[in-house]
Structure formats: structure tokens, C-alpha cells
Amino acid sequence: MNQQIRFCKSFDGTQIAYAITGQGPPLVKAPHWLTHLEYEFQSPIWRPWIEALSADHTLLRMDERACGLSDGDVADISFEAWVRDLEAVVDAAGFERFALLGCSQGAPISIEYAVRHPGRVTQLVLLGGYGRGWMRRGLPPERMAELEAQLKLVEVGWGREDASYRQMFAMQFAPGATMEQINSLSELQRRSASPGNAVRIIRAFFNIDVQQRAPLVSSPTLLLHGRNDRRAPFEEGRLLAGLIPGARLVPLDTENHILLAQEPAFQQFFEELRAFVPAPGRRTKAFENLTTREAEILERIAQGLDNAQIAAHLDMSEKTVRNHITHIFDKLGVENRSRAIVLAREAGLGLQSRRS
């Protein structure tokens, strides 16, 4: 699996990094913090996520502003900026209609995007999400003071060579992780954001509130939430599910905020995701019967290439390409190229050409 890392400019000129992997119907993962597109690709925590999400879909991920490969020196770190960054990235990628996945802080961002662009979000999936940040939950003064103390710890401990604080922080996100996964998450923290930006980001999502916007969501919505999630209490997921019309809540038996590949909750999440956001074209028997070479040719047919261009791309003769196309048409049950293109594009093929 390869990923294509690209950049676009957001509304205020901030450069935002995004990556594309896989093939199939488009799936967009909304921005959240603690990301680094390059490091995630080799991370023992996030690599399984990328592989699973890319298996049946063209997956779009992004580094939010002040994180990862996106610009770090930015004046505006706010909920509104995050939503507008998501708008800029999906437009730059050329995604017109897509399923939208919002994890943690990405959930309220996804909700706001879905309200603003109801015709573009085919399904909305929220994992470990919330509609109100910690400072919008009516907490007692002593709890608010504790949150301020956490911000101070981030400010003084985030960038140190000694990883002890970052490891403690990582344990809150994934208490069931192996030491290798904890060390990787600690390193991701260091690479993702500077101490100053980490404090600004945390303070901004502590103050998120989409409780008035959530009832305006019209996309079919699935929420999944760990029963013992330490970062986003299950009650917040339950409250959010009650605000979104027709939303379904699936409890997951886990205390991990970031689901781990070795736990049953990870498998349950993807079973629910695949049932809710199917990739029918890639699952049909006709497509499964294509050989690897036939699938490569069909991808290029969907991109709009003619036989000569396909032959040049794949280092084949035009006669061999024509023979393969005959077999492809037989397996798909179509009589002509235009019908093959329609079926292929419905299955999510040919997206690379349409984005360029």
C-alpha cells in the first residue's frame, strides 16, 4: 500500500497536508490532533487503521493545522478553522460525495461539516466523539482547575527528551496498549505538535460545543463509543446520539479511546463500519473474478484512458489490452466501454484521474 501526500491552502493561506490511500468509494477521515501523516504510516497503532480503512475505500486523511506536516506557525487555531480546513481539503481532493468518519475531536468537526454540506455526506460515522468539550459540561470549579493543571503539564512536559510525561498521557488514550504501542504514541505526540501548539489545540477543543447544530444533521449517522473510554466518557456519546435525528449508538467493550488492532472492539468497529458504509462495487462477484491485470486495466478505463494509453502505461501491446478488455466485459456483463466505465466509477475506480 502506498500513500500520496499532497498539500492545499486553506481559507487563510495555511498549508494543510493530506494523504490518499486505497481504492473504492471515497471515505474521508476528519481532522483531529495527534496526527502525522508520514509517521502514522509506520505506526503500530495507526498502520492497521490505515490498512483497514483503505481496504474497500479511497481513504482521505489530513493533518490539522499546527499538526504533523501541515503549517505549524498559525495565528488561528479554532473550531471554525478546523471545519474550513476540512472543506478546503475535500475540495482540493475532488471528493464530491463521500462517507465522513469523525474520531474524538473529529466528531464535532464532522457534525458541523455535515450540517453545512448535507448533500455531500452520504453517511456519518462518529467514534469516541462528543458534542461539548470539557469546559462546556458544567463541571465544578475543582474539576476546571484540574483541566487547567493538565494544560500546564502539557506546556512544560510535552517537548522534553524524557518521555515519561508523554507516556502517561498516552496511557489515557490507550491503556490497553503494548509497550511498543505506548512508545509509538509517545513519539507521535512529540512529532505531531509543539508544546505551545498542543496547549492551544487542547484549549480549543475543550471549548467545542455543537449541541445546537447536531439536531440539524440529515445524513444517516452511526455512533460507536467505548463503554469505559477514559478520554471521552460514554455518557457524552450517548448524549450526542440523542441529539442527532435517527442516529444509532453502538457501545464497544473497551477502555481505549484509540482502538487497538489486537482488541475485539477494533474488529467490531470495522464490522459495523462495513455494514453501514458498504463498498458494493468492490464486493460484487464480477469484480472479485477479475485478475490483477484485468483490475489494473479496468482502473485505467475508468480514468478515461484509451487502449493505446493503457498499453503504454502497463507496457503491453494494444492487442493484449483488447483481449483483456473482452474478458473484462464478459465478467462484468457489459457490452461496451461506456457501461464498463459507469460500473467501475460506481465502485470508486478512476478517482485518481478525476481528482487531477
The 8 nearest C-alpha neighbors of each residue, nearest first, counted from 0:
[[1, 2, 20, 21, 50, 53, 49, 54],
 [2, 0, 20, 3, 21, 19, 40, 4],
 [3, 1, 20, 19, 18, 4, 0, 21],
 [2, 4, 19, 18, 5, 20, 1, 17],
 [5, 3, 18, 17, 2, 19, 16, 6],
 [6, 4, 17, 16, 18, 3, 7, 19],
 [7, 5, 16, 15, 17, 14, 8, 4],
 [6, 8, 15, 14, 91, 9, 88, 16],
 [9, 7, 14, 12, 13, 15, 10, 6],
 [8, 10, 12, 13, 87, 84, 11, 14],
 [9, 11, 12, 8, 83, 13, 84, 87],
 [12, 10, 9, 13, 8, 75, 80, 14],
 [11, 13, 8, 9, 10, 14, 7, 15],
 [14, 12, 9, 8, 11, 70, 15, 73],
 [13, 15, 8, 70, 7, 69, 12, 9],
 [14, 16, 69, 7, 6, 8, 13, 64],
 [17, 15, 6, 69, 62, 68, 61, 5],
 [16, 18, 61, 5, 60, 4, 6, 62],
 [19, 17, 4, 60, 3, 59, 2, 5],
 [18, 20, 59, 3, 2, 58, 60, 4],
 [21, 19, 2, 58, 57, 53, 1, 3],
 [22, 20, 53, 57, 56, 58, 54, 23],
 [23, 21, 57, 56, 55, 348, 347, 53],
 [22, 24, 347, 56, 57, 55, 346, 348],
 [23, 25, 347, 56, 57, 346, 278, 26],
 [26, 24, 57, 97, 56, 58, 23, 27],
 [25, 27, 98, 58, 97, 99, 57, 56],
 [28, 26, 59, 99, 58, 100, 29, 98],
 [27, 29, 100, 60, 59, 99, 101, 30],
 [28, 30, 101, 105, 100, 27, 109, 31],
 [31, 29, 63, 105, 61, 62, 28, 32],
 [32, 30, 105, 104, 63, 29, 33, 103],
 [31, 33, 34, 66, 63, 30, 200, 104],
 [34, 32, 191, 188, 187, 31, 66, 35],
 [35, 33, 191, 32, 67, 62, 36, 66],
 [34, 36, 67, 38, 191, 37, 39, 62],
 [35, 37, 39, 38, 34, 40, 67, 62],
 [38, 36, 40, 39, 35, 41, 68, 67],
 [37, 39, 40, 35, 41, 36, 42, 187],
 [40, 38, 42, 41, 36, 45, 37, 35],
 [39, 41, 46, 38, 37, 42, 36, 45],
 [42, 40, 39, 38, 46, 43, 37, 45],
 [41, 43, 39, 45, 44, 46, 40, 38],
 [44, 42, 46, 45, 180, 41, 183, 47],
 [45, 43, 42, 180, 46, 259, 47, 260],
 [44, 46, 48, 42, 39, 47, 43, 49],
 [45, 47, 49, 40, 48, 42, 41, 43],
 [48, 46, 50, 49, 45, 51, 260, 44],
 [49, 47, 45, 51, 46, 50, 52, 44],
 [48, 50, 46, 52, 47, 51, 53, 45],
 [51, 49, 47, 53, 48, 52, 54, 46],
 [50, 52, 48, 54, 53, 49, 47, 269],
 [51, 53, 49, 50, 54, 48, 56, 58],
 [54, 52, 21, 56, 50, 51, 58, 55],
 [53, 55, 51, 52, 56, 50, 21, 22],
 [56, 54, 23, 53, 278, 22, 281, 52],
 [57, 55, 23, 24, 53, 22, 25, 58],
 [56, 58, 22, 21, 25, 23, 20, 24],
 [57, 59, 26, 20, 53, 19, 56, 27],
 [58, 60, 27, 19, 18, 28, 26, 57],
 [61, 59, 28, 18, 17, 27, 58, 19],
 [60, 62, 17, 16, 30, 63, 18, 59],
 [63, 61, 16, 67, 66, 69, 34, 35],
 [62, 64, 30, 66, 61, 31, 65, 69],
 [63, 65, 66, 69, 70, 15, 71, 62],
 [71, 66, 64, 70, 69, 192, 63, 196],
 [67, 65, 191, 192, 64, 63, 62, 69],
 [66, 68, 35, 191, 62, 69, 34, 36],
 [67, 69, 16, 35, 66, 62, 70, 36],
 [70, 68, 15, 16, 64, 67, 66, 14],
 [69, 71, 14, 65, 64, 72, 13, 15],
 [65, 72, 70, 73, 69, 66, 64, 192],
 [71, 73, 70, 65, 74, 196, 64, 13],
 [74, 72, 75, 71, 65, 70, 13, 76],
 [73, 75, 76, 72, 71, 13, 11, 77],
 [74, 76, 73, 77, 80, 64, 11, 79],
 [77, 75, 80, 200, 74, 199, 203, 73],
 [78, 76, 80, 79, 203, 75, 81, 200],
 [77, 79, 81, 80, 82, 207, 203, 204],
 [78, 80, 82, 77, 81, 83, 76, 108],
 [79, 81, 83, 77, 78, 82, 84, 76],
 [82, 80, 84, 78, 79, 83, 85, 77],
 [83, 81, 85, 79, 84, 80, 108, 112],
 [82, 84, 86, 80, 85, 81, 87, 79],
 [85, 83, 81, 87, 86, 82, 9, 80],
 [86, 84, 82, 88, 83, 87, 89, 81],
 [85, 87, 83, 84, 88, 89, 90, 82],
 [88, 86, 84, 90, 85, 9, 89, 91],
 [87, 89, 91, 85, 90, 86, 92, 84],
 [90, 88, 92, 91, 94, 86, 87, 93],
 [89, 91, 93, 87, 88, 92, 86, 94],
 [92, 90, 88, 93, 89, 87, 7, 94],
 [91, 93, 89, 90, 94, 354, 88, 355],
 [94, 92, 354, 90, 91, 89, 95, 353],
 [93, 95, 89, 92, 96, 90, 97, 25],
 [94, 96, 119, 93, 97, 90, 89, 120],
 [97, 95, 119, 120, 94, 121, 98, 118],
 [96, 98, 25, 120, 121, 26, 99, 119],
 [97, 99, 122, 26, 121, 120, 123, 27],
 [98, 100, 27, 123, 26, 28, 124, 122],
 [101, 99, 28, 124, 125, 29, 27, 123],
 [100, 102, 106, 105, 125, 29, 109, 28],
 [101, 103, 126, 105, 106, 125, 127, 128],
 [104, 102, 128, 127, 105, 106, 126, 101],
 [105, 103, 106, 31, 102, 107, 128, 204],
 [104, 106, 101, 102, 31, 108, 29, 103],
 [107, 105, 101, 128, 109, 102, 104, 108],
 [108, 106, 110, 109, 105, 130, 104, 111],
 [107, 109, 105, 111, 106, 110, 82, 112],
 [110, 108, 112, 106, 107, 111, 101, 105],
 [111, 109, 107, 113, 108, 112, 106, 114],
 [110, 112, 114, 108, 113, 109, 107, 115],
 [111, 113, 109, 115, 114, 110, 116, 108],
 [114, 112, 116, 110, 117, 111, 115, 120],
 [115, 113, 111, 216, 112, 116, 117, 215],
 [114, 116, 112, 113, 117, 111, 110, 216],
 [115, 117, 113, 118, 114, 119, 112, 120],
 [118, 116, 113, 119, 114, 120, 115, 217],
 [117, 119, 116, 120, 96, 121, 113, 218],
 [118, 120, 96, 117, 116, 95, 121, 97],
 [121, 119, 97, 122, 98, 117, 96, 118],
 [120, 122, 98, 97, 218, 119, 96, 123],
 [123, 121, 98, 219, 120, 218, 220, 99],
 [122, 124, 220, 99, 98, 219, 100, 218],
 [125, 123, 100, 221, 220, 222, 99, 101],
 [126, 124, 222, 101, 106, 102, 100, 128],
 [127, 125, 102, 223, 128, 224, 222, 103],
 [128, 126, 224, 103, 102, 231, 256, 223],
 [127, 129, 103, 106, 126, 236, 125, 102],
 [128, 130, 235, 236, 131, 239, 107, 106],
 [129, 131, 209, 210, 208, 239, 107, 132],
 [132, 130, 208, 207, 135, 129, 209, 136],
 [131, 133, 205, 207, 206, 135, 134, 204],
 [132, 134, 205, 135, 136, 131, 206, 138],
 [133, 135, 205, 206, 132, 136, 137, 138],
 [134, 136, 132, 133, 131, 137, 206, 208],
 [137, 135, 138, 133, 134, 131, 132, 139],
 [138, 136, 135, 139, 134, 133, 140, 143],
 [137, 139, 136, 142, 143, 140, 134, 133],
 [138, 140, 142, 141, 143, 137, 144, 136],
 [141, 139, 143, 142, 144, 138, 145, 137],
 [140, 142, 144, 143, 139, 145, 138, 146],
 [143, 141, 145, 144, 140, 139, 138, 146],
 [142, 144, 140, 146, 145, 141, 138, 147],
 [145, 143, 141, 147, 142, 146, 140, 148],
 [146, 144, 148, 142, 143, 147, 149, 141],
 [147, 145, 149, 143, 148, 144, 142, 150],
 [146, 148, 144, 150, 149, 145, 151, 143],
 [149, 147, 145, 151, 146, 150, 144, 152],
 [150, 148, 146, 152, 151, 147, 145, 153],
 [151, 149, 153, 147, 148, 152, 198, 154],
 [150, 152, 154, 148, 153, 149, 155, 147],
 [153, 151, 149, 155, 154, 150, 156, 148],
 [154, 152, 157, 150, 156, 151, 155, 149],
 [153, 155, 151, 194, 152, 156, 157, 195],
 [156, 154, 152, 153, 157, 151, 194, 158],
 [157, 155, 153, 152, 159, 158, 154, 164],
 [158, 156, 153, 194, 159, 154, 155, 165],
 [157, 159, 156, 194, 189, 160, 193, 155],
 [160, 158, 161, 156, 157, 162, 155, 189],
 [159, 161, 162, 158, 157, 163, 156, 189],
 [160, 162, 159, 163, 164, 165, 156, 158],
 [161, 163, 165, 164, 160, 166, 159, 185],
 [164, 162, 166, 165, 161, 167, 168, 156],
 [165, 163, 167, 166, 162, 156, 168, 157],
 [164, 166, 168, 162, 185, 167, 163, 169],
 [167, 165, 169, 163, 168, 164, 185, 162],
 [168, 166, 164, 170, 165, 169, 163, 171],
 [167, 169, 165, 166, 170, 171, 164, 172],
 [170, 168, 166, 172, 171, 167, 165, 185],
 [171, 169, 174, 173, 167, 172, 168, 166],
 [170, 172, 169, 168, 173, 174, 229, 230],
 [173, 171, 256, 169, 170, 257, 255, 230],
 [172, 174, 255, 170, 175, 176, 171, 257],
 [175, 173, 170, 176, 171, 255, 172, 254],
 [176, 174, 173, 255, 177, 254, 170, 259],
 [177, 175, 173, 174, 180, 181, 178, 259],
 [176, 178, 180, 179, 181, 175, 182, 174],
 [177, 179, 181, 180, 182, 176, 183, 175],
 [180, 178, 182, 177, 181, 183, 43, 176],
 [179, 181, 183, 177, 178, 182, 176, 44],
 [182, 180, 178, 184, 183, 179, 176, 185],
 [183, 181, 185, 179, 180, 184, 178, 186],
 [182, 184, 180, 186, 185, 181, 187, 179],
 [183, 185, 187, 181, 186, 182, 169, 180],
 [186, 184, 182, 188, 165, 183, 187, 166],
 [185, 187, 183, 189, 188, 184, 182, 190],
 [188, 186, 184, 190, 185, 189, 191, 183],
 [187, 189, 191, 185, 186, 190, 33, 184],
 [190, 188, 186, 187, 191, 158, 192, 185],
 [191, 189, 187, 188, 192, 186, 67, 35],
 [190, 192, 67, 66, 188, 33, 35, 34],
 [193, 191, 66, 197, 190, 196, 189, 65],
 [192, 194, 196, 195, 197, 158, 189, 191],
 [195, 193, 197, 154, 157, 196, 158, 198],
 [196, 194, 198, 197, 193, 154, 199, 192],
 [195, 197, 199, 193, 198, 194, 192, 200],
 [196, 198, 194, 200, 195, 199, 192, 193],
 [199, 197, 201, 195, 196, 200, 150, 202],
 [198, 200, 196, 202, 197, 201, 203, 195],
 [199, 201, 197, 203, 198, 202, 196, 204],
 [202, 200, 198, 204, 203, 199, 205, 197],
 [201, 203, 205, 199, 200, 204, 198, 206],
 [204, 202, 200, 201, 206, 205, 77, 199],
 [203, 205, 207, 206, 201, 202, 132, 200],
 [204, 206, 132, 133, 202, 134, 203, 207],
 [207, 205, 132, 204, 203, 134, 135, 208],
 [208, 206, 132, 204, 131, 205, 209, 203],
 [207, 209, 131, 130, 210, 132, 206, 135],
 [210, 208, 212, 130, 211, 213, 107, 131],
 [209, 211, 212, 213, 130, 208, 131, 242],
 [210, 212, 209, 213, 214, 208, 215, 242],
 [213, 211, 209, 215, 210, 214, 111, 114],
 [212, 214, 243, 215, 210, 216, 242, 211],
 [215, 213, 243, 242, 216, 212, 244, 211],
 [216, 214, 213, 212, 114, 217, 243, 244],
 [217, 215, 114, 214, 213, 218, 243, 113],
 [216, 218, 215, 117, 219, 244, 114, 113],
 [219, 217, 122, 216, 220, 121, 123, 120],
 [220, 218, 122, 123, 217, 246, 221, 245],
 [221, 219, 123, 246, 124, 218, 122, 247],
 [220, 222, 124, 247, 246, 248, 125, 123],
 [223, 221, 248, 125, 124, 126, 247, 249],
 [224, 222, 249, 126, 248, 250, 125, 127],
 [223, 225, 127, 250, 251, 126, 233, 236],
 [224, 226, 251, 228, 253, 227, 252, 250],
 [225, 227, 233, 252, 251, 228, 250, 253],
 [228, 226, 254, 225, 253, 229, 233, 232],
 [227, 229, 254, 225, 256, 232, 255, 231],
 [230, 228, 231, 171, 227, 232, 254, 256],
 [231, 229, 228, 256, 232, 172, 171, 255],
 [230, 232, 228, 229, 127, 233, 235, 128],
 [233, 231, 234, 228, 235, 229, 230, 227],
 [234, 232, 236, 235, 226, 224, 225, 237],
 [233, 235, 237, 232, 236, 238, 231, 239],
 [236, 234, 238, 129, 233, 237, 232, 239],
 [237, 235, 239, 233, 234, 238, 129, 128],
 [236, 238, 234, 240, 235, 239, 233, 241],
 [239, 237, 235, 241, 236, 240, 234, 242],
 [238, 240, 236, 242, 241, 237, 130, 129],
 [241, 239, 237, 242, 238, 243, 246, 236],
 [242, 240, 238, 239, 243, 237, 246, 244],
 [241, 243, 239, 214, 240, 213, 244, 238],
 [242, 244, 214, 213, 246, 240, 241, 216],
 [245, 243, 246, 214, 242, 216, 217, 241],
 [244, 246, 243, 247, 220, 219, 240, 241],
 [245, 247, 220, 243, 244, 240, 221, 248],
 [248, 246, 221, 222, 245, 220, 249, 240],
 [247, 249, 222, 223, 240, 221, 250, 246],
 [248, 250, 223, 222, 251, 224, 247, 221],
 [251, 249, 224, 223, 225, 226, 248, 252],
 [252, 250, 225, 224, 264, 253, 226, 249],
 [253, 251, 226, 225, 264, 250, 254, 227],
 [254, 252, 225, 255, 251, 227, 226, 264],
 [253, 255, 227, 228, 225, 229, 256, 226],
 [256, 254, 173, 257, 253, 228, 258, 172],
 [255, 257, 172, 228, 173, 258, 230, 127],
 [258, 256, 255, 173, 172, 259, 44, 127],
 [257, 259, 265, 255, 256, 260, 264, 173],
 [260, 258, 261, 262, 265, 257, 44, 176],
 [259, 261, 265, 262, 47, 258, 44, 266],
 [260, 262, 259, 263, 265, 266, 264, 258],
 [261, 263, 264, 260, 265, 259, 266, 258],
 [264, 262, 266, 265, 267, 261, 260, 252],
 [265, 263, 267, 266, 262, 251, 268, 252],
 [266, 264, 268, 263, 267, 258, 260, 262],
 [267, 265, 263, 269, 268, 264, 270, 262],
 [268, 266, 264, 270, 265, 269, 263, 271],
 [267, 269, 265, 271, 266, 270, 264, 272],
 [270, 268, 272, 266, 271, 267, 273, 265],
 [269, 271, 267, 273, 272, 268, 266, 274],
 [270, 272, 274, 268, 269, 273, 275, 267],
 [273, 271, 269, 275, 274, 270, 276, 268],
 [274, 272, 277, 276, 270, 275, 271, 269],
 [273, 275, 271, 272, 277, 276, 270, 269],
 [274, 276, 272, 273, 277, 271, 221, 122],
 [277, 275, 273, 272, 274, 278, 122, 98],
 [278, 276, 273, 279, 274, 275, 272, 55],
 [277, 279, 281, 280, 55, 24, 282, 276],
 [280, 278, 282, 281, 277, 283, 346, 345],
 [279, 281, 346, 282, 283, 278, 345, 286],
 [282, 280, 279, 278, 346, 283, 286, 23],
 [281, 283, 279, 280, 278, 284, 287, 286],
 [284, 282, 285, 286, 280, 281, 279, 287],
 [283, 285, 287, 286, 288, 282, 281, 330],
 [284, 286, 288, 331, 283, 287, 330, 289],
 [287, 285, 288, 289, 284, 283, 281, 282],
 [286, 288, 284, 285, 289, 283, 282, 281],
 [289, 287, 285, 286, 284, 290, 330, 283],
 [290, 288, 286, 287, 293, 294, 291, 285],
 [289, 291, 293, 292, 294, 288, 287, 295],
 [292, 290, 294, 293, 295, 289, 296, 288],
 [291, 293, 295, 294, 290, 296, 289, 323],
 [294, 292, 290, 296, 295, 291, 289, 297],
 [293, 295, 297, 291, 292, 296, 289, 290],
 [296, 294, 292, 298, 293, 297, 291, 299],
 [295, 297, 293, 299, 298, 294, 300, 292],
 [298, 296, 300, 294, 299, 295, 293, 301],
 [299, 297, 301, 295, 296, 349, 300, 348],
 [298, 300, 302, 296, 301, 297, 304, 309],
 [299, 301, 297, 303, 302, 304, 298, 296],
 [302, 300, 349, 340, 298, 299, 303, 343],
 [301, 303, 349, 299, 352, 300, 304, 298],
 [302, 304, 300, 301, 299, 305, 349, 352],
 [305, 303, 300, 299, 308, 302, 309, 306],
 [304, 306, 308, 307, 309, 303, 300, 299],
 [307, 305, 309, 308, 310, 317, 320, 304],
 [308, 306, 310, 309, 305, 317, 311, 304],
 [307, 309, 311, 305, 310, 306, 304, 312],
 [310, 308, 312, 306, 311, 307, 313, 304],
 [309, 311, 315, 307, 313, 308, 317, 312],
 [310, 312, 308, 314, 309, 313, 307, 315],
 [313, 311, 309, 310, 314, 308, 315, 307],
 [312, 314, 310, 315, 311, 309, 296, 295],
 [315, 313, 311, 310, 312, 316, 309, 317],
 [316, 314, 310, 313, 317, 311, 319, 320],
 [315, 317, 319, 318, 310, 320, 314, 311],
 [316, 318, 320, 319, 310, 307, 306, 321],
 [319, 317, 321, 316, 320, 322, 315, 323],
 [320, 318, 322, 316, 321, 317, 323, 315],
 [319, 321, 317, 323, 318, 322, 324, 310],
 [322, 320, 324, 318, 319, 323, 317, 325],
 [323, 321, 319, 325, 320, 324, 318, 326],
 [322, 324, 320, 326, 325, 321, 327, 319],
 [325, 323, 327, 321, 326, 322, 328, 320],
 [324, 326, 322, 328, 323, 327, 321, 329],
 [325, 327, 329, 323, 324, 328, 330, 322],
 [328, 326, 324, 330, 329, 325, 331, 323],
 [327, 329, 333, 331, 325, 326, 330, 332],
 [330, 328, 326, 332, 327, 331, 325, 333],
 [331, 329, 327, 332, 328, 285, 326, 288],
 [330, 332, 328, 285, 329, 333, 327, 286],
 [333, 331, 329, 330, 328, 334, 285, 327],
 [334, 332, 328, 331, 335, 338, 339, 329],
 [335, 333, 328, 332, 338, 336, 329, 339],
 [336, 334, 337, 338, 333, 339, 328, 340],
 [335, 337, 339, 338, 340, 334, 300, 333],
 [336, 338, 340, 339, 335, 341, 334, 342],
 [337, 339, 341, 340, 336, 335, 333, 342],
 [338, 340, 336, 342, 337, 341, 343, 333],
 [341, 339, 301, 343, 337, 338, 342, 344],
 [340, 342, 338, 344, 339, 343, 345, 337],
 [343, 341, 345, 339, 340, 344, 346, 338],
 [342, 344, 340, 346, 348, 345, 341, 301],
 [343, 345, 347, 348, 346, 341, 342, 340],
 [344, 346, 342, 347, 343, 341, 280, 348],
 [347, 345, 280, 343, 344, 23, 348, 281],
 [348, 346, 23, 24, 344, 345, 350, 343],
 [349, 347, 344, 343, 298, 350, 346, 23],
 [348, 350, 302, 301, 298, 351, 352, 344],
 [351, 349, 353, 352, 348, 354, 347, 302],
 [352, 350, 354, 353, 349, 355, 302, 348],
 [353, 351, 302, 355, 354, 350, 349, 303],
 [352, 354, 350, 351, 355, 349, 302, 93],
 [353, 355, 93, 351, 352, 92, 350, 94],
 [354, 352, 353, 351, 93, 92, 350, 91]]
